[in-house]
Amino acid sequence: MMTNRYGPAVAAVLPILFASSAAAHAQTPELQQELRGSIRIVGTDTMKELMDRWIAGFTAIHPEVRIELAAKGALTAAPALSDGSADLATLGREFTPSEIAGFHARRPYDPTGIRVAIGSYDTSGKTVALALFVNQANPITRLNFQQLDAIYCSSLLRKAPHPITKWGQLGLTGEWASRDIHPVGVNFPDGISNFIRLRVCKGGDLRQGIREEHTGGSINVLDRIVTDIAADPASIGYAGFANLKPGSKLIAISEDGGPYLEGTRAEVETARYPLSRYIYLFIDRAPGQPLPPLEREFLRYVTSPAGQALVGLDNIYMPLPLPIAASQQEELR
């Protein structure tokens, strides 16, 4: 039975879920025995509506499974998984280093993150894809990840020969050649800056001296970053596509030197764009050990065609591209 209460949006889709349960079951792996028991899920409130749809769809197929969802905020996810009070943790971002350290305090291995959808394209607060911004006056039009690593990171894991601190090092001439680069970002260890650390720095360290905007307050932190860029010709920073404003401009990016992508919706929803982001379900899985059957089958449902069909119903998150969904299914074996 289902224990969480469903809002109007979920109530509207429930008849569809129940009517198509046979079809949905046909798209999920066959089970060796009837599923019974309970799953405790704790984590972010930003995924609640999507989690409600997945829970409704799964329990329509497996009515003897009881799923308890506590969507109280992102900061509740890691502690609940670490202390065993959750079987699954929902997060619209990756674990931060301190959250992994808390998990390691109890276990000698990392939590396992299963990608369950692509984040939003331009919906604030819903794991937006990130773009690189410079001042409108800046002649630069594109950068690759090795260059961004040399601007934002101290570890230089992308093999840049030295840090990049002047715009002239990126090929700009004239008055720009000697102008210092002023990188701007979200304070670390916020989930957004941690994503930049993981993707751009390849898990290395962010450099000292980045101008940090702190989360909270009446103005969104990504809006504040773009405001900083519009006011400072020498600055560079990251934000969502919807944060573009007069005085700033987007630049094309490439992870490996080509092609350079501007971040269209099609590029983000296919995960071709290198700063597309994911939302996750995390689980405690010891190396070499099988997943508990209930959690495994729920995760297999979520990443199956039936589960992914429920992702885009509110036009916020986007379904996983088929190769990525297949790779996540493989992770669950």
C-alpha positions in Angstrom: 0.0 0.0 0.0 1.0 3.6 -0.5 1.6 5.7 2.7 2.4 9.1 1.3 -0.4 11.6 0.4 -0.7 12.6 -3.2 -1.3 16.1 -4.5 -3.7 17.0 -7.3 -1.1 16.5 -10.1 -0.4 12.9 -8.9 -4.1 12.2 -8.4 -4.7 13.2 -12.0 -2.2 10.8 -13.3 -3.1 7.9 -11.1 -5.9 6.6 -13.4 -3.4 6.5 -16.2 -0.9 4.6 -14.1 -3.4 2.0 -13.0 -4.9 1.6 -16.4 -1.6 1.0 -18.0 -0.1 -1.1 -15.2 0.0 -4.2 -17.3 1.8 -2.4 -20.1 4.2 -0.8 -17.6 4.9 -4.3 -16.1 5.7 -5.5 -19.5 8.4 -2.9 -19.8 10.1 -3.7 -16.5 12.2 -6.8 -15.9 10.3 -9.9 -14.9 10.5 -10.8 -11.2 11.2 -14.2 -9.8 8.7 -13.8 -6.9 6.0 -11.4 -5.7 7.4 -8.3 -4.0 6.5 -7.6 -0.4 7.9 -5.3 2.2 8.8 -1.6 2.7 11.2 1.0 1.4 12.2 4.1 3.3 13.2 7.1 1.1 14.6 10.3 2.5 15.9 13.4 0.8 15.3 16.5 -1.2 11.9 18.2 -1.5 12.7 19.3 -5.1 12.1 15.8 -6.4 8.9 15.1 -4.4 6.4 15.4 -7.2 8.4 13.1 -9.4 9.0 10.6 -6.6 5.2 10.6 -6.0 4.6 9.6 -9.6 7.3 6.8 -9.4 5.9 5.5 -6.1 2.4 5.5 -7.5 3.5 3.7 -10.7 5.5 1.1 -8.8 3.0 0.3 -6.2 0.3 0.0 -8.8 2.3 -3.0 -10.1 3.4 -4.2 -6.7 0.5 -3.4 -4.3 2.1 -5.4 -1.4 5.1 -3.0 -1.3 4.9 0.0 1.1 7.0 3.0 0.3 7.5 5.8 2.8 8.8 9.1 1.4 10.2 11.9 3.6 11.0 14.8 1.3 12.3 17.2 3.9 15.3 18.7 2.1 18.6 17.9 0.4 20.6 18.1 3.7 18.6 15.2 5.1 19.6 12.7 2.4 23.2 11.9 3.2 22.8 11.6 7.0 19.7 9.3 6.6 21.6 7.0 4.2 24.7 7.0 6.4 22.9 6.2 9.7 20.6 3.6 8.0 17.3 5.3 8.6 16.8 5.5 4.8 17.1 2.7 2.2 17.3 5.2 -0.6 18.2 8.9 -0.6 17.0 11.4 -3.2 19.3 14.2 -4.3 19.2 16.7 -7.1 23.0 16.8 -7.0 26.1 14.8 -6.1 27.3 14.1 -2.5 29.6 16.8 -1.3 33.1 15.8 0.2 31.8 16.4 3.7 28.7 14.1 3.1 31.0 11.4 1.7 33.2 11.8 4.7 30.2 11.3 6.9 29.3 8.1 5.0 32.9 6.9 5.3 32.8 7.4 9.0 30.5 4.3 9.1 31.5 2.4 6.0 34.8 2.1 4.1 33.2 2.6 0.6 31.3 5.3 -1.3 27.5 5.5 -1.6 26.2 4.4 -5.0 24.4 7.1 -7.0 22.0 6.0 -9.7 21.2 8.7 -12.2 17.4 8.7 -12.6 16.7 11.8 -14.8 18.4 14.8 -16.3 18.0 18.0 -14.4 15.9 20.8 -15.7 16.8 23.1 -18.6 15.8 26.4 -17.0 13.6 25.8 -14.0 15.2 27.6 -11.0 15.9 25.3 -8.1 15.5 22.1 -10.1 19.1 21.1 -10.9 19.5 23.5 -13.9 22.1 22.9 -16.6 24.9 25.3 -16.2 26.3 27.8 -18.8 29.5 29.9 -18.8 29.0 33.7 -18.9 31.4 36.5 -19.6 30.8 40.3 -19.8 29.2 41.5 -23.0 32.3 43.5 -23.8 34.6 40.4 -23.7 35.7 39.2 -27.1 36.0 35.6 -26.0 33.3 33.3 -27.6 34.3 29.8 -26.5 36.4 27.8 -24.0 37.2 24.2 -23.5 37.4 22.3 -20.2 41.2 22.3 -20.1 41.1 26.1 -20.2 38.2 26.3 -17.6 40.2 23.8 -15.4 43.2 26.2 -15.5 40.9 29.1 -14.6 38.9 27.6 -11.8 41.0 24.7 -10.5 44.3 24.4 -8.7 44.9 20.7 -9.3 45.1 21.0 -13.2 44.0 17.4 -13.7 43.1 18.2 -17.3 46.9 18.7 -18.0 47.0 22.4 -18.6 50.7 23.4 -18.4 50.0 26.2 -16.0 47.1 28.2 -14.4 45.3 30.7 -16.6 45.0 34.1 -14.8 45.2 36.6 -17.7 42.8 36.9 -20.7 45.8 37.2 -23.0 46.6 33.5 -22.2 43.3 32.7 -23.9 44.3 34.5 -27.1 42.9 37.9 -26.4 45.0 40.9 -27.6 45.3 44.6 -27.1 44.0 45.9 -23.8 42.6 42.5 -22.9 46.0 40.8 -23.1 47.2 41.9 -19.6 43.8 42.0 -18.0 43.4 39.7 -15.0 40.6 37.0 -15.1 38.1 37.4 -12.3 36.3 34.0 -11.8 33.0 34.1 -10.0 31.1 31.1 -8.5 28.9 29.7 -5.8 30.4 29.3 -2.4 31.9 25.9 -1.8 30.8 23.3 -0.8 27.4 24.1 -2.3 26.0 21.5 -4.7 26.5 23.7 -7.7 30.2 24.6 -7.0 30.8 20.9 -6.1 29.4 20.0 -9.5 31.9 22.4 -11.1 34.6 20.8 -9.0 33.6 17.3 -10.2 33.1 18.0 -13.9 35.5 20.8 -14.7 38.2 20.0 -12.1 37.7 16.2 -12.6 37.3 15.9 -8.9 40.3 18.0 -8.0 40.4 21.2 -6.0 39.0 24.6 -6.8 41.5 27.4 -6.8 41.7 30.1 -4.1 40.6 33.6 -5.0 37.3 32.8 -6.7 34.8 35.5 -5.9 32.1 33.5 -4.1 28.4 34.4 -4.0 26.6 32.7 -1.1 23.3 30.9 -1.4 20.2 32.2 0.4 18.7 35.7 0.4 15.9 37.2 -1.7 17.9 37.1 -5.0 18.8 33.8 -6.5 22.6 33.1 -6.2 22.9 32.4 -9.9 21.2 35.8 -10.7 23.8 37.5 -8.4 26.7 35.8 -10.3 25.5 37.1 -13.6 24.9 40.6 -12.1 28.6 40.5 -11.0 29.6 39.6 -14.5 27.6 42.3 -16.1 29.3 44.8 -13.8 32.9 43.6 -14.3 34.3 43.3 -17.8 37.1 41.0 -16.7 34.8 38.4 -15.0 33.7 34.9 -15.9 31.2 32.7 -14.1 28.5 30.0 -14.4 24.8 30.1 -14.0 21.6 28.8 -15.6 20.4 29.7 -19.1 17.5 31.6 -17.7 19.9 33.9 -15.7 21.2 35.7 -18.8 20.8 39.4 -18.5 21.9 42.6 -20.2 25.6 43.2 -20.0 26.4 39.5 -20.0 26.7 36.8 -22.7 26.9 33.1 -23.0 30.0 31.4 -24.5 30.2 28.0 -26.2 32.0 25.2 -24.3 33.6 21.9 -25.2 34.9 19.2 -22.9 37.6 17.9 -25.2 38.2 20.6 -27.8 35.2 20.1 -30.1 32.5 20.4 -31.0 31.7 23.6 -29.0 28.1 23.6 -27.8 26.0 26.6 -26.8 23.6 24.5 -24.7 20.4 24.3 -26.6 17.5 22.3 -25.0 18.2 19.5 -27.4 21.8 19.4 -26.4 20.9 19.3 -22.7 18.1 16.7 -22.9 20.4 14.3 -24.8 23.3 15.0 -22.3 25.6 16.0 -25.2 26.1 19.4 -23.5 28.9 18.9 -21.0 27.3 20.8 -18.2 24.0 18.9 -18.3 23.2 17.7 -14.8 21.5 14.7 -13.2 19.2 13.9 -10.3 20.0 10.8 -8.3 18.8 8.1 -6.0 21.6 7.0 -3.7 21.9 3.6 -2.1 24.2 2.0 0.4 25.8 -0.9 -1.6 29.0 -2.6 -0.4 31.4 -3.5 -3.2 30.6 -6.9 -4.7 27.3 -7.3 -2.8 23.9 -7.6 -4.5 21.2 -4.9 -3.8 18.3 -5.8 -1.6 15.5 -7.1 -3.9 13.0 -4.3 -3.1 15.4 -1.4 -3.7 16.8 -3.1 -6.8 13.4 -3.5 -8.4 12.3 0.0 -7.5 15.4 1.4 -9.1 15.0 -0.8 -12.1 11.4 0.4 -12.5 12.5 4.1 -12.2 15.2 3.7 -14.9 12.9 1.5 -17.2 10.9 2.9 -20.1 7.8 2.8 -17.8 9.5 4.9 -15.1 11.2 7.3 -17.5 7.8 7.9 -19.2 6.7 9.7 -16.0 9.7 12.0 -15.8 8.6 14.8 -18.2 5.0 15.0 -17.3 5.5 18.4 -15.6 8.1 19.7 -18.1 10.8 20.2 -15.5 13.1 17.2 -15.4 14.0 15.3 -18.6 14.1 11.5 -19.1 17.5 9.8 -19.4 18.7 9.2 -22.9 18.4 5.5 -23.7 22.2 4.6 -23.5 22.4 6.3 -20.1 19.3 4.5 -18.8 20.7 1.2 -20.0 24.0 1.9 -18.2 22.1 2.6 -15.0 20.2 -0.6 -15.4 23.5 -2.4 -15.8 24.7 -0.8 -12.5 21.8 -2.6 -10.8 22.7 -6.1 -11.7 
